[in-house]
Amino acid sequence: MWGYSMMDGVAGGWGWWHGFGLISMLLFWGLVIAAVVFLVRAIAGERTSGPVGGKDRSLEILEERYARGEINKEEFEEKRRTLKL
């Protein structure tokens, strides 16, 4: 016979390290996937965020049209009230 080693019969010589390696690998890949999801959401969130500078773009366009004389004061006030609803 070859003799008896302390590692014989304990998960083929791996012992508890085998389980530790598996858990470490799963934890590593879980963190990588979570980081990718976080980055994708952060990038997508920047594109779909609210108005720049806190002002709605539609109101800016309305003000520009009024300033150019394309609409009169009554139209401007009516449309502004509608946009603020």
Secondary structure, DSSP 8 states (H G I E B T S, - for coil): -----TTTTSGGGTTHHHHHHHHHHHHHHHHHHHHHHHHHHHHHHHHT---GGG--HHHHHHHHHHHHTSS-HHHHHHHHHHHH-
